[in-house]
Amino acid sequence: MFKEHKPRTVVVGMSGGVDSSVTAALLKQQGHLVIGVYMKNWSEDFGNYGCTWAEDAEDARKVAQVLDIPFYVWNFEKEYKEKVVEHFLAEYKAGRTPNPDILCNSEIKFKVFLDKALALGADYVATGHYARVRQNAAGEFELLKGLDPAKDQSYFLYRLSQRHLSRALFPVGEFQKSHVRELARQFNLPTHAKKDSQGICFIGQIDVRQFLMEHIKAKAGEIVTADGRIIGQHSGLPYYTIGQREGIGVGGTGPYYVIGKDMSANKLLVTGDKDDKSLWTNEFAVSDLSWTGEAPDLPARASVGIRYNHQDYPAMLGKMEDGKITVVFEASQRAVTPGQSAVFYHGDRLAGGGVIV
């Protein structure tokens, strides 16, 4: 995990959850100087959406007390609002569905957080991600899937470069989640039984739809089926995503699934057939590309995942043209969604990814 065996200074991003708690415990056990930091990215100043930052920060502090390590709260609300929230809203306003955790990792955890930690003399930063980093024979750092396939979070980290990976530690990526829970009990950590957060990066659980409705003004419009029938009214196109079934608000013969958005006509396109061909495609374009190492020679084969927890499937990556590449799956995939990220793997190694357009 480390180039040398001597102790290093590691700043751990502690979210108040069990994974980052065990991360800190493991690194201290290995003899490193560990400093715990809670990143305050969100507070009541931005509105009350079920944000639990104070509770989570206190949980992280309690873990630090048990481990007898220094603990601090670093406030990145300004950076988070500018780099993550504003992009998040702009993408939804344009009819796309972004993934804020990916931006949080590249813009906050492994930019402002990493830079501040290094400026203060740290050698590494560590988080509770289920992912792994190794250095190959050529000296290049590789980003690998976590060993627990049900918890692998490498998808969220595809924007990390060699500089980031050389300074990143992901100790729990070597374990199954059940073992991490057991380690938390062995270390007597107060978070050992805390439920996993389903919220957004270092924010907690929020009602995304409520948040969008309060921050984006959108016009109601017609809900139209694939054969042109008007079956209801939507509350605003930004509030829906491709493949969505819940919350469309049409009764009768449903359920209905979102298959598209006609932004110019302000129409939400739906189908009552979950296997409708409009929900499936084998070809799409990807822009805003990022590679964890050297950019590969294209075209090239890879396995591609199109959302978090989506199985990656064999595909061909086309040549770069106008800043984009075309991805062609061997078999069609369901609900390929503009704004989400497509991530490219070779076995367990993540090579890079980009945004679906």
PyMOL commands that set and color helices and strands:
alter all, ss='L'
color gray80, all
select helices_A, chain A and resi 18-29+44-46+53-67+77-93+100-119+154-157+162-165+171-174+177-186+208-215+237-239+277-279
alter helices_A, ss='H'
color red, helices_A
select strands_A, chain A and resi 9-13+33-40+71-75+124-126+131-135+141-145+168-169+221-225+230-234+257-262+267-271+280-291+300-305+313-317+325-334+341-346+349-356
alter strands_A, ss='S'
color yellow, strands_A
deselect
rebuild
show_as cartoon
